[in-house]
């Protein structure tokens, strides 16, 4: 009887541990979009709101899109001469704090599409894969807009 009780207790502990939240909830994205641009333009950018519902910080480490030869995570910054510049993000990743969100927007953080393969035509959707350090891959689509 004691052995059966011990086994039942062990099973209950394992089941409860498997059901408890790990804190590493997967990030989500909203309002994913990119600027319309002609085929001759070599670059484009994608913007979005990234939400992290978990209780552990995560990082957007990279992205992929078949319409881009190269995809980089970029940020805008103020140069010493007072003009705006653009560069890859410091540390190579965009941190998304636990229980918070980060907005990628024009003039700030964004996903940069270099060596663009074709036109970004208004009203079309571009498949985009975001890669998070803890949350893994997230497949989404960017709506191409005139804004």
TIROVEX-748057 format. One record per residue: residue number from 1; x, y, z of N, C-alpha, C, O in turn. Coordinates in steps of 0.001 Angstrom, whole numbers. Atoms other than C-alpha are relative to their C-alpha. Layout:
residues N
+------+---------+---------+---------+---------+---------+---------+---------+---------+---------+---------+---------+---------+
! gugu !    n_xx !    n_yy !    n_zz !   ca_xx !   ca_yy !   ca_zz !    c_xx !    c_yy !    c_zz !    o_xx !    o_yy !    o_zz !
+------+---------+---------+---------+---------+---------+---------+---------+---------+---------+---------+---------+---------+
!  NUM !       X !       Y !       Z !       X !       Y !       Z !       X !       Y !       Z !       X !       Y !       Z !
...
+------+---------+---------+---------+---------+---------+---------+---------+---------+---------+---------+---------+---------+
***
This chain:
residues 147
+------+---------+---------+---------+---------+---------+---------+---------+---------+---------+---------+---------+---------+
! gugu !    n_xx !    n_yy !    n_zz !   ca_xx !   ca_yy !   ca_zz !    c_xx !    c_yy !    c_zz !    o_xx !    o_yy !    o_zz !
+------+---------+---------+---------+---------+---------+---------+---------+---------+---------+---------+---------+---------+
!    1 !     822 !   -1189 !       0 !       0 !       0 !       0 !     873 !    1262 !       0 !     578 !    2224 !    -709 !
!    2 !    -889 !   -1159 !     -48 !    2840 !    2410 !     851 !     663 !     222 !   -1349 !     856 !    1360 !   -1776 !
!    3 !    -637 !    -103 !    1307 !    4490 !    1636 !   -2478 !    -959 !     629 !   -1006 !    -559 !    1485 !   -1795 !
!    4 !    1021 !    -536 !     907 !    1260 !    2384 !   -4367 !    -226 !    1486 !     259 !    -369 !    2264 !    -685 !
!    5 !     164 !   -1410 !    -366 !     836 !    5671 !   -2497 !    1202 !     822 !    -466 !    1036 !    1939 !    -955 !
!    6 !   -1214 !    -695 !     440 !    4445 !    6650 !   -3256 !     -13 !     190 !   -1511 !     332 !    1268 !   -1997 !
!    7 !      65 !     -88 !    1467 !    3978 !    5910 !   -6980 !   -1069 !    1013 !    -408 !    -835 !    1820 !   -1308 !
!    8 !    1073 !    -946 !     323 !     680 !    7842 !   -7073 !     446 !    1435 !     281 !     151 !    2339 !    -501 !
!    9 !    -513 !   -1333 !    -334 !    2335 !   10821 !   -5367 !    1012 !     460 !   -1041 !     972 !    1613 !   -1469 !
!   10 !   -1000 !    -328 !    1005 !    5242 !   10739 !   -7821 !    -665 !     360 !   -1324 !    -272 !    1335 !   -1965 !
!   11 !     737 !    -290 !    1231 !    2858 !   10631 !  -10786 !    -682 !    1363 !      90 !    -641 !    2136 !    -868 !
!   12 !     671 !   -1289 !    -182 !     886 !   13583 !   -9390 !     990 !    1151 !     -88 !     689 !    2174 !    -702 !
!   13 !   -1026 !   -1048 !      47 !    4078 !   15633 !   -8924 !     459 !     228 !   -1437 !     601 !    1372 !   -1868 !
!   14 !    -441 !    -119 !    1401 !    5208 !   14907 !  -12497 !   -1073 !     682 !    -839 !    -756 !    1558 !   -1643 !
!   15 !    1101 !    -601 !     766 !    1785 !   15811 !  -13933 !    -133 !    1480 !     332 !    -282 !    2297 !    -576 !
!   16 !     109 !   -1405 !    -388 !    1591 !   19055 !  -11955 !    1175 !     819 !    -516 !     989 !    1960 !    -938 !
!   17 !   -1177 !    -708 !     507 !    5124 !   20032 !  -12952 !    -126 !     243 !   -1498 !     256 !    1302 !   -1996 !
!   18 !     170 !    -149 !    1446 !    4295 !   19444 !  -16609 !   -1057 !    1038 !    -344 !    -986 !    1676 !   -1395 !
!   19 !    1088 !    -947 !     269 !    1179 !   21600 !  -16348 !     301 !    1413 !     478 !    -378 !    2354 !      66 !
!   20 !    -268 !   -1334 !    -534 !    2730 !   24517 !  -14494 !     691 !     861 !   -1042 !    1467 !     349 !   -1849 !
!   21 !    -619 !    -874 !     985 !    3769 !   27563 !  -16516 !    1508 !      93 !     206 !    1983 !     203 !    1336 !
!   22 !   -1457 !     -42 !     -90 !    7476 !   27653 !  -17314 !     528 !    1421 !     -20 !    1695 !    1650 !     300 !
!   23 !    -453 !   -1376 !      83 !    7622 !   31407 !  -17788 !     541 !     352 !   -1375 !     782 !    1524 !   -1665 !
!   24 !    -564 !    -236 !    1331 !    8920 !   30995 !  -21340 !   -1104 !      -1 !   -1048 !    -982 !    -668 !   -2075 !
!   25 !    1090 !     -85 !     973 !    5655 !   31815 !  -23112 !     534 !     608 !   -1291 !    1408 !    1475 !   -1263 !
!   26 !    -481 !    -470 !    1295 !    6149 !   32441 !  -26812 !    -464 !    1426 !    -279 !   -1605 !    1786 !      10 !
!   27 !     386 !   -1357 !     394 !    6193 !   36026 !  -28046 !   -1059 !     -35 !   -1104 !   -1177 !   -1016 !   -1839 !
!   28 !     987 !    -162 !    1067 !    3394 !   37225 !  -30317 !     285 !    1316 !    -712 !     980 !    2180 !    -178 !
!   29 !    -163 !   -1248 !     743 !    3304 !   39939 !  -32979 !   -1355 !     492 !    -471 !   -2275 !    -292 !    -707 !
!   30 !    1219 !    -648 !     493 !     626 !   42399 !  -34075 !     398 !    1057 !   -1008 !    1513 !    1577 !    -975 !
!   31 !    -152 !   -1117 !     921 !     252 !   44887 !  -36900 !    1344 !     -46 !    -744 !    2092 !     932 !    -748 !
!   32 !   -1251 !     175 !     737 !    3143 !   43523 !  -39010 !    -186 !     599 !   -1394 !   -1102 !     217 !   -2123 !
!   33 !     156 !    -672 !    1286 !    3686 !   45743 !  -42059 !    1347 !     471 !    -533 !    2349 !     506 !     181 !
!   34 !   -1173 !    -559 !     650 !    6193 !   47135 !  -44527 !    -418 !    1077 !    -965 !   -1568 !    1112 !   -1404 !
!   35 !     270 !   -1079 !     963 !    6444 !   50186 !  -46796 !     -43 !    -541 !   -1419 !     765 !   -1392 !   -1793 !
!   36 !      11 !     300 !    1431 !    5442 !   49842 !  -50434 !    1241 !     635 !    -624 !    1627 !    1746 !    -260 !
!   37 !   -1168 !    -540 !     693 !    8474 !   50301 !  -52696 !     152 !    -705 !   -1347 !    -198 !   -1878 !   -1481 !
!   38 !    -163 !     595 !    1325 !    9310 !   49717 !  -56360 !    1081 !   -1082 !       7 !    1903 !   -1147 !     920 !
!   39 !    -973 !    1074 !     114 !   11349 !   46719 !  -57493 !    1435 !     485 !     -73 !    2350 !    -216 !     360 !
!   40 !   -1380 !    -490 !     129 !   14372 !   48894 !  -58244 !     600 !     434 !    1337 !    1818 !     575 !    1446 !
!   41 !    -515 !    -341 !   -1334 !   14656 !   49883 !  -54560 !     658 !   -1248 !     587 !      52 !   -2319 !     602 !
!   42 !    -770 !    1142 !    -481 !   17309 !   47627 !  -53013 !    -390 !    -435 !    1413 !     -69 !   -1549 !    1827 !
!   43 !     284 !     311 !   -1399 !   15948 !   47749 !  -49460 !   -1449 !     300 !     366 !   -2138 !    1066 !    -308 !
!   44 !    1320 !    -242 !    -566 !   12746 !   47673 !  -47458 !      86 !    -252 !    1502 !    1119 !    -700 !    2001 !
!   45 !      -9 !     196 !   -1450 !   11763 !   47509 !  -43789 !   -1356 !    -524 !     458 !   -2389 !    -247 !    -151 !
!   46 !    1214 !     543 !    -602 !    9226 !   45683 !  -41646 !    -121 !     530 !    1428 !     870 !     688 !    2141 !
!   47 !     308 !    -574 !   -1305 !    7560 !   47054 !  -38522 !   -1083 !    -833 !     663 !   -1833 !   -1530 !     -21 !
!   48 !     986 !     806 !    -722 !    5401 !   45477 !  -35804 !      41 !     313 !    1488 !     924 !    1022 !    1969 !
!   49 !       3 !      -8 !   -1463 !    4474 !   45258 !  -32146 !     290 !   -1431 !     436 !    -415 !   -2362 !      45 !
!   50 !    -348 !    1318 !    -535 !    6157 !   42337 !  -30359 !    -397 !     -15 !    1465 !      -1 !     864 !    2230 !
!   51 !     437 !     136 !   -1394 !    4545 !   41192 !  -27111 !     589 !   -1275 !     593 !     644 !   -2316 !     -62 !
!   52 !    -542 !    1144 !    -727 !    6112 !   38876 !  -24540 !    -878 !    -238 !    1226 !    -727 !     453 !    2234 !
!   53 !     900 !     255 !   -1126 !    3414 !   37412 !  -22258 !     644 !    -809 !    1128 !      38 !    -981 !    2185 !
!   54 !    -657 !     846 !    -992 !    5921 !   35266 !  -20351 !     596 !     787 !    1157 !     558 !    2017 !    1176 !
!   55 !    -644 !    -665 !   -1132 !    7712 !   35988 !  -17098 !    1524 !     -71 !     -98 !    2231 !     101 !     895 !
!   56 !   -1431 !     -35 !     295 !   11168 !   35694 !  -18722 !     214 !     875 !   -1226 !    -553 !     805 !   -2187 !
!   57 !    -335 !    -807 !    1174 !   12756 !   38198 !  -21088 !     366 !    -924 !   -1160 !     841 !   -2040 !    -948 !
!   58 !    -387 !     734 !    1200 !   13288 !   37007 !  -24656 !     670 !     994 !    -935 !     636 !    2200 !    -694 !
!   59 !    -660 !    -864 !     968 !   15225 !   38362 !  -27621 !    -356 !    -431 !   -1411 !    -356 !   -1620 !   -1731 !
!   60 !     118 !     245 !    1431 !   14445 !   38672 !  -31309 !    1436 !     -19 !    -513 !    2116 !    1007 !    -481 !
!   61 !   -1399 !     144 !     385 !   17746 !   37360 !  -32680 !     223 !      93 !   -1506 !    1316 !     448 !   -1949 !
!   62 !    -143 !     -82 !    1458 !   17084 !   37220 !  -36435 !   -1372 !    -109 !    -647 !   -2389 !    -328 !      12 !
!   63 !    1225 !     133 !     785 !   14501 !   37139 !  -39187 !     378 !    -493 !   -1389 !    1520 !    -353 !   -1828 !
!   64 !    -207 !     479 !    1371 !   14101 !   35585 !  -42629 !   -1214 !     347 !    -842 !   -2348 !     344 !    -364 !
!   65 !    1072 !    -226 !     971 !   12081 !   36457 !  -45713 !     559 !    -365 !   -1374 !    1641 !      86 !   -1747 !
!   66 !    -460 !     426 !    1325 !   12371 !   34859 !  -49155 !     192 !    1169 !    -958 !     968 !    1065 !   -1908 !
!   67 !    -101 !   -1164 !     894 !   11971 !   38300 !  -50773 !    1232 !     848 !     285 !    1469 !    1847 !    -393 !
!   68 !   -1194 !    -764 !    -387 !   15182 !   39516 !  -49101 !    1242 !    -882 !    -146 !    1245 !   -2041 !     269 !
!   69 !   -1262 !     718 !      47 !   18736 !   38479 !  -49888 !     636 !     -79 !    1372 !    1240 !   -1090 !    1731 !
!   70 !    -539 !     -97 !   -1361 !   19771 !   39575 !  -46388 !   -1048 !     681 !     874 !   -1692 !    1639 !     444 !
!   71 !     903 !    -633 !    -961 !   17650 !   40399 !  -43334 !     806 !     304 !    1256 !    1495 !    -564 !    1792 !
!   72 !    -720 !    -423 !   -1204 !   19081 !   42376 !  -40410 !    -949 !     736 !     941 !   -1955 !    1301 !     510 !
!   73 !     742 !    -768 !    -997 !   17720 !   43866 !  -37189 !     708 !    1339 !     133 !    1897 !    1384 !     448 !
!   74 !    -606 !   -1336 !      38 !   18309 !   47642 !  -37334 !    -654 !     949 !     992 !   -1742 !     704 !    1513 !
!   75 !     506 !   -1093 !    -819 !   17863 !   50776 !  -35289 !     425 !    1316 !    -629 !    1475 !    1402 !   -1266 !
!   76 !    -352 !   -1358 !     407 !   17826 !   54463 !  -36145 !     664 !     658 !    1208 !     335 !     352 !    2354 !
!   77 !    -689 !    -698 !   -1078 !   20119 !   56729 !  -34131 !     402 !    1393 !    -472 !     453 !    1668 !   -1670 !
!   78 !    -408 !   -1367 !     291 !   21214 !   60367 !  -33925 !    1524 !      52 !    -116 !    2243 !    -325 !     809 !
!   79 !   -1442 !    -145 !     215 !   24651 !   61033 !  -35398 !     495 !    1271 !     692 !    -295 !    2131 !    1081 !
!   80 !    -610 !   -1171 !    -635 !   27074 !   63576 !  -33927 !    -317 !    1296 !    -740 !    -363 !    2365 !    -132 !
!   81 !     283 !   -1203 !     797 !   26254 !   65981 !  -36781 !   -1481 !     391 !      13 !   -1887 !    1324 !    -680 !
!   82 !    1413 !    -339 !    -126 !   22549 !   65984 !  -35844 !    -906 !    -676 !   -1012 !   -2116 !    -455 !    -989 !
!   83 !     821 !     725 !     966 !   21373 !   63767 !  -38707 !    -276 !   -1408 !     517 !     423 !   -1912 !    1396 !
!   84 !     344 !    1365 !    -395 !   19717 !   60370 !  -38359 !     828 !    -996 !    -809 !    1093 !    -796 !   -1994 !
!   85 !    -709 !    1089 !     647 !   21647 !   57224 !  -39149 !    -700 !   -1313 !     298 !   -1602 !   -1373 !    1133 !
!   86 !     571 !    1324 !    -212 !   20797 !   53540 !  -39327 !    1158 !    -981 !     143 !    2170 !    -875 !    -551 !
!   87 !   -1042 !     996 !    -229 !   22830 !   50601 !  -38037 !    -633 !   -1278 !     544 !   -1757 !   -1253 !    1046 !
!   88 !     481 !    1218 !    -658 !   22448 !   46974 !  -36937 !    -136 !     248 !    1497 !     625 !    1029 !    2066 !
!   89 !     233 !    -215 !   -1427 !   21120 !   46782 !  -33375 !    1220 !    -404 !     819 !    1920 !   -1360 !     485 !
!   90 !   -1095 !     286 !    -916 !   23673 !   46816 !  -30587 !    -218 !   -1380 !     618 !   -1299 !   -1673 !    1129 !
!   91 !     114 !    1344 !    -563 !   24344 !   43269 !  -29452 !    -635 !    -999 !    -950 !    -691 !   -2190 !    -643 !
!   92 !     546 !     898 !    1017 !   22682 !   41834 !  -32567 !   -1392 !    -535 !     256 !   -1873 !   -1361 !    -519 !
!   93 !    1338 !     505 !    -323 !   19285 !   41231 !  -30930 !    -837 !    1108 !     629 !    -306 !    2064 !    1194 !
!   94 !     935 !    -949 !    -602 !   16201 !   43142 !  -29807 !    -636 !    -678 !    1209 !   -1346 !   -1673 !    1070 !
!   95 !     544 !     585 !   -1226 !   15280 !   42421 !  -26192 !   -1477 !     360 !     152 !   -1894 !    1494 !     -83 !
!   96 !    1422 !    -192 !    -287 !   11600 !   41957 !  -25348 !    -187 !    -395 !    1465 !    -219 !   -1582 !    1791 !
!   97 !      99 !     293 !   -1436 !   11189 !   42271 !  -21560 !   -1199 !    -881 !     348 !   -2203 !    -894 !    -365 !
!   98 !    1082 !     858 !    -486 !    9026 !   39809 !  -19637 !   -1256 !     831 !     257 !   -1182 !    1917 !     832 !
!   99 !    1271 !    -662 !    -256 !    5353 !   40789 !  -19551 !    -123 !    1360 !    -643 !    -893 !    2197 !    -170 !
!  100 !     -32 !   -1327 !     612 !    6001 !   43719 !  -21871 !     -30 !    -123 !   -1523 !    -239 !   -1204 !   -2074 !
!  101 !       2 !     -14 !    1466 !    6183 !   44736 !  -25517 !    1054 !     974 !    -504 !    1513 !    1856 !     222 !
!  102 !    -938 !    -882 !     683 !    8546 !   46409 !  -27969 !    -593 !     312 !   -1362 !   -1018 !    -586 !   -2089 !
!  103 !     535 !    -408 !    1297 !    7395 !   48418 !  -30966 !    1141 !     235 !    -983 !    2065 !    1000 !    -707 !
!  104 !    -902 !    -261 !    1109 !    9363 !   48255 !  -34198 !    -753 !     952 !    -906 !   -1831 !     616 !   -1398 !
!  105 !     737 !   -1036 !     715 !    8433 !   51444 !  -36051 !     954 !     865 !    -817 !    2157 !     881 !    -557 !
!  106 !    -835 !    -912 !     777 !    9690 !   53941 !  -38633 !     706 !     988 !     940 !      97 !    1533 !    1861 !
!  107 !    -775 !    -901 !    -836 !   12455 !   56046 !  -37107 !     557 !    -661 !    1243 !    1184 !      11 !    2062 !
!  108 !    -481 !     719 !   -1182 !   13283 !   53372 !  -34517 !     507 !   -1376 !    -374 !    1175 !   -1548 !   -1394 !
!  109 !    -372 !    1385 !     278 !   13844 !   49639 !  -34346 !    -807 !    -522 !   -1180 !   -1967 !    -148 !   -1353 !
!  110 !     711 !     605 !    1122 !   12936 !   47643 !  -37466 !     757 !   -1219 !    -519 !    1929 !   -1423 !    -202 !
!  111 !    -608 !    1130 !     693 !   13610 !   44493 !  -39477 !     322 !     494 !   -1403 !    -580 !     871 !   -2151 !
!  112 !    -461 !    -554 !    1275 !   15673 !   45543 !  -42516 !     149 !   -1095 !   -1035 !     793 !   -2115 !    -792 !
!  113 !     -81 !     911 !    1148 !   15300 !   43759 !  -45860 !     984 !     599 !    -997 !     719 !    1648 !   -1585 !
!  114 !   -1021 !    -456 !     942 !   18431 !   44151 !  -47987 !      37 !    -946 !   -1202 !    -366 !   -2105 !   -1109 !
!  115 !     -35 !     781 !    1237 !   18992 !   42939 !  -51546 !   -1401 !    -526 !    -330 !   -1596 !   -1703 !    -632 !
!  116 !    1419 !     304 !     219 !   15216 !   43026 !  -52025 !    -195 !    -606 !   -1393 !     368 !    -124 !   -2376 !
!  117 !     256 !     719 !    1248 !   13975 !   40658 !  -54734 !   -1396 !     336 !    -507 !   -2336 !    -428 !    -286 !
!  118 !    1298 !    -366 !     557 !   11138 !   42479 !  -56466 !    -669 !    1153 !     721 !    -128 !    1740 !    1658 !
!  119 !     774 !   -1138 !    -489 !    8495 !   45070 !  -55733 !    -744 !    -350 !    1279 !   -1231 !   -1469 !    1435 !
!  120 !     882 !     112 !   -1160 !    6783 !   45569 !  -52381 !   -1257 !     777 !    -390 !   -1329 !    1991 !    -195 !
!  121 !    1201 !    -630 !     540 !    3352 !   46281 !  -53855 !   -1064 !     136 !    1087 !   -1352 !    -812 !    1818 !
!  122 !    1043 !    -277 !    -991 !     667 !   47893 !  -51688 !   -1105 !   -1042 !     -90 !   -1574 !   -1378 !   -1177 !
!  123 !    1086 !     971 !     -78 !   -1935 !   45370 !  -50530 !     473 !   -1445 !     -21 !    -318 !   -2346 !     260 !
!  124 !    -505 !    1376 !     -11 !     305 !   42300 !  -50864 !     503 !    -357 !    1391 !     659 !     508 !    2253 !
!  125 !    -527 !     471 !   -1283 !    1586 !   40186 !  -47989 !    1309 !    -731 !    -242 !    1444 !   -1508 !   -1187 !
!  126 !   -1333 !     588 !     105 !    5189 !   39135 !  -47459 !     195 !    -966 !    1170 !     141 !    -546 !    2326 !
!  127 !    -292 !     940 !   -1089 !    5903 !   35938 !  -45481 !    1304 !     382 !     705 !    2297 !     718 !      60 !
!  128 !   -1135 !    -407 !    -822 !    8320 !   36671 !  -42635 !     113 !    -972 !    1165 !    -883 !   -1288 !    1815 !
!  129 !    -251 !     877 !   -1148 !    9897 !   34348 !  -40059 !     876 !     748 !     987 !    1960 !    1218 !     643 !
!  130 !    -748 !    -646 !   -1080 !   11042 !   35846 !  -36766 !     580 !   -1097 !     884 !     -88 !   -2093 !    1163 !
!  131 !    -661 !    1013 !    -831 !   13515 !   33916 !  -34614 !     328 !     607 !    1359 !    1056 !    1596 !    1452 !
!  132 !    -209 !    -457 !   -1371 !   13502 !   34370 !  -30829 !     936 !    -959 !     733 !     932 !   -2165 !     486 !
!  133 !    -962 !     791 !    -760 !   16192 !   33174 !  -28444 !    -685 !   -1128 !     776 !    -225 !   -2269 !     738 !
!  134 !     696 !     996 !    -815 !   13730 !   31354 !  -26161 !   -1283 !    -486 !    -660 !   -1641 !   -1657 !    -536 !
!  135 !    1303 !     329 !     583 !   10458 !   31421 !  -28097 !      65 !    -724 !   -1330 !    -968 !   -1148 !   -1848 !
!  136 !    -130 !     713 !    1273 !   11854 !   29830 !  -31270 !    -502 !     825 !   -1174 !    -506 !    2055 !   -1133 !
!  137 !     443 !    -659 !    1233 !   10489 !   30622 !  -34715 !   -1474 !     374 !      53 !   -2306 !    -362 !     584 !
!  138 !    1371 !    -482 !     118 !    7346 !   32637 !  -35343 !    -210 !     422 !   -1443 !     422 !    1368 !   -1913 !
!  139 !     297 !    -346 !    1390 !    5956 !   32712 !  -38879 !   -1165 !     979 !     -25 !   -2169 !     789 !     662 !
!  140 !    1030 !   -1032 !     107 !    3909 !   35771 !  -39813 !       6 !     537 !   -1424 !     771 !      64 !   -2264 !
!  141 !      36 !    -676 !    1288 !    3039 !   37959 !  -42796 !      -1 !    1505 !     231 !    -678 !    2013 !    1126 !
!  142 !     -22 !   -1461 !     -55 !    3830 !   41623 !  -43332 !    -878 !     540 !   -1106 !    -673 !     223 !   -2278 !
!  143 !     869 !    -660 !     995 !    1111 !   43633 !  -45072 !     758 !    1197 !    -557 !    1258 !    2027 !     203 !
!  144 !    -687 !   -1112 !     622 !    2643 !   46031 !  -47559 !    -991 !    1156 !    -132 !   -2073 !    1002 !    -698 !
!  145 !     861 !   -1190 !     -49 !    1184 !   49543 !  -47104 !     682 !    1197 !    -636 !    1900 !    1216 !    -811 !
!  146 !    -521 !   -1252 !     584 !    1583 !   52992 !  -48667 !     547 !     938 !    1064 !    1304 !    1850 !     733 !
!  147 !    -395 !    -956 !   -1047 !    2171 !   54696 !  -45289 !    1470 !     163 !     154 !    1920 !     936 !    1000 !
+------+---------+---------+---------+---------+---------+---------+---------+---------+---------+---------+---------+---------+
***
